[in-house]
Structures are given as C-alpha cells and as structure tokens.
C-alpha cells in the first residue's frame, strides 16, 4: 500500500526513535544518527508494513518463532515468478 499514512519506504532523514513500529529498531537508529549529524549515506528504509505486504502477496508462508520480527523462520517458499 503506497500512501502518506502507510508508505512503502521512508527516508532516513524523515524518521527517528518514535517510528519504531514503522521501520523497526535499525531503521529508527539510522534516522536518529542522521538527525545528530553522523556521516550516514542518504538512503531509505522499506517499512515493516511494506515488507509484510510483500511476503503475504508473493506466497511466502512464515512461521513465527517469537514476537520479534528478527526471529522469523521462513518456510514453504512458494514464490511465483514471471519472466
């Protein structure tokens, strides 16, 4: 879903520690580093909702081993591709 309330990507410069649910811990930390002036290359983060939308729509089944997104175990990779 691509709109202002639920974007697929966000730029480092536009996020921070209050965006944890949107971009995860690593993404939020990159935003904070940009805000304090550390030398971080320009870049963007694929949002958590965009990631999960992709997984759902490409036929990948996920088995959650815990509540943490970093602890996902991917199984049954039934990805369909068109050439």
C-alpha positions in Angstrom: 0.0 0.0 0.0 1.5 3.3 -1.0 0.1 6.4 0.6 1.1 9.1 3.0 -0.4 7.3 6.1 1.2 4.0 5.2 4.2 4.5 2.9 6.3 1.7 1.4 9.6 3.5 2.0 10.7 6.4 4.2 13.9 8.3 4.0 16.5 8.2 6.9 16.1 12.0 7.3 12.4 11.7 7.9 12.4 9.1 10.7 13.6 8.7 14.3 13.1 6.9 17.6 9.3 7.5 17.6 9.0 5.5 14.3 9.9 2.1 15.7 6.7 0.4 14.6 7.0 1.8 11.1 10.7 1.0 10.4 12.0 -1.2 13.2 14.9 -0.6 15.5 17.7 -0.5 13.0 15.8 1.9 10.8 14.9 4.2 13.7 18.5 4.3 14.8 19.7 5.3 11.3 17.2 8.2 11.4 18.5 9.2 14.8 22.1 9.1 13.5 21.2 11.3 10.6 19.5 13.8 12.9 22.6 14.2 15.1 24.8 14.7 12.1 26.7 11.4 11.9 28.0 10.6 8.4 25.3 8.3 7.2 24.8 8.0 3.4 21.5 9.1 2.0 19.1 6.2 2.0 15.7 4.8 2.7 14.0 2.0 4.6 11.4 -0.4 3.4 8.7 -0.1 6.0 7.6 -3.1 8.1 4.1 -2.9 6.6 5.5 -3.0 3.0 7.7 -6.0 3.9 4.8 -7.9 5.4 2.5 -7.0 2.4 5.2 -8.3 0.0 5.5 -11.6 2.0 1.8 -12.1 2.0 1.3 -11.3 -1.7 4.2 -13.4 -3.0 3.0 -16.6 -1.4 5.7 -16.9 1.3 4.4 -18.6 4.4 6.0 -17.5 7.7 6.3 -19.4 10.9 6.7 -17.0 13.8 9.2 -18.3 16.4 8.7 -15.3 18.7 7.2 -11.9 18.8 10.3 -10.3 17.4 10.4 -9.7 13.6 14.1 -10.6 13.7 13.2 -14.1 14.8 11.1 -15.1 11.7 11.6 -18.5 10.2 10.7 -18.7 6.6 9.2 -21.9 5.3 7.3 -23.1 2.2 8.8 -20.6 -0.2 6.2 -20.8 -2.9 7.3 -17.7 -4.8 5.8 -17.4 -8.3 7.8 -15.6 -10.9 7.1 -14.4 -14.4 9.9 -13.9 -16.9 
